[in-house]
Amino acid sequence: MRKIVCLTVIWTMITGMVYSQTTKATEEKELLKSIDLFTNTNRQSWYELEKMMSSLPDSEIVQRTEKFRNAAFIKAFNSFSQSNGDKYAAVRSAKFVQHAPPPPALLALDWDTTSLRDPRSLTSNIDLFAVVLLRTFDPTMTAQIANSMFTVAMFSDSTLQQHALRYYRTKGLYGMQVYTQHLSGDSWQVWAADHLLAVSFRYDVRRGIITAASRTRLDDPAYLKIQWPHSIAKPANKTIHLMDDLLQSIWDSYPATGYTNEDSYYRNRQLQTVKLAAFLNNNRARYRTAREQELRSLEQPPASLPGFKELTGAEDDITPYRDSIYNAATILYPHQWASAIQMAALSYFELNGKDYARRVQHNAIFGVNSYARRLNDNEWEVWNVGALDASCYIWDLRSGHVSKVRYWLREDTRP
């Protein structure tokens, strides 16, 4: 695996399956308005930061770090984060408190507390990732981003590279459990566990800064014996409760024999699909309620998209797996479909990979606005409009499937 510097990961970060979004409380809506105002005001500074980072080679670690830390956008973000610290702490704490503490057996393991804190490691400048967490409030999403950084660093070790494929496949199939515990003041401890290892870190909910990263040992026999409770002990609403039950069902589908070879991997994928179908059928009413609650809270779609050019035509079917059991069972929010469509368009239209990464980055910084219009008893027209791209689809809440998928790119994408 090619060594890359920590700052480079910022520009290529892609989120996982779960987009942690719920019907927003008043405090969260107000904070998002402040974030929108900040990012729009500092848009040109962001473009200048993009251009500067693109011009520097990955090998110039010290130079990249110093220039990034002193960039106008980062300095403005630090000031914004400080002045809105009370809001960030309140919104994040309300979400962190919903999660359960970790099982005692996890804490009793022999943890590696040095490799992810080494000044020479890829995570040596992890405080700079606070800007990636600009719009991230939920511990699940925070843990996914942190886990991505830590595992990139871990598997850059030549002695562990042979385990990377097994790790990513296992995590991709069965997900992870996220636990939290309040330490003091604005400081929380977070644990993100998959079926092969766990990472842990401290998180400052006021400043969005991750510190004190550690991990368990890969293939520790004691790890495999742990009994894992549900991630969420105090769900704030029925939608979060459903998502927790879904993720627990996926987690529990992990076979006792684990991942052994290619045949077992594909066989386990098929078995998981069967189990997801059963979960979906047993919870159809809960799915419909959750999705409809989310869509009812959204504004009506825009009449047009000025500045965007549509890539799809009437003959284009860019999402061939839109009616899969997996998507019907795992997608609860409009943003999840937006990410799936964005990735599908990359392949279908053979778009440039770097441009795709930039669109993902812009969505993380500038956000994505969702809109919805009810068409009939079962179908809704849903739009997701980001800074550089947009999508639209018809969502059948009875089946969970989508149709008439459309995709746009912004015509002016200049830095």
Secondary structure, DSSP 8 states (H G I E B T S, - for coil): -----HHHHHTT----S-----S--HHHHHHHHHHHHHHHHTHHHHHHHHHHHHHS-TT-HHHHHHHHHTSHHHHHHHHHHHHTHHHHHHHHHHHHTTB----HHHHTS-EE-SGGG-TTSTTTTGGGGGGTTTT--SHHHHHHHHHHHHHHHHTTSTTTGGGHHHHHHHHHHH--EEEEEEEETTEEEEEEE-SS-EEEEEEETTTTEEEEEEEE-TT-TTGGG-----SBSS-SSHHHHHHHHHHHHHHHT--TT---SHHHHHHHHHHHHHHHHHHHHHTHHHHHHHHHHHHHTSB---S--TTEEE---TT----TTTT-HHHHHH--SHHHHHHHHHHHHHHHTT--HHHHHHHHHHHHHH--EEEEEE-SSSEEEEEEE-SSEEEEEEEETTT--EEEEEEEEES----
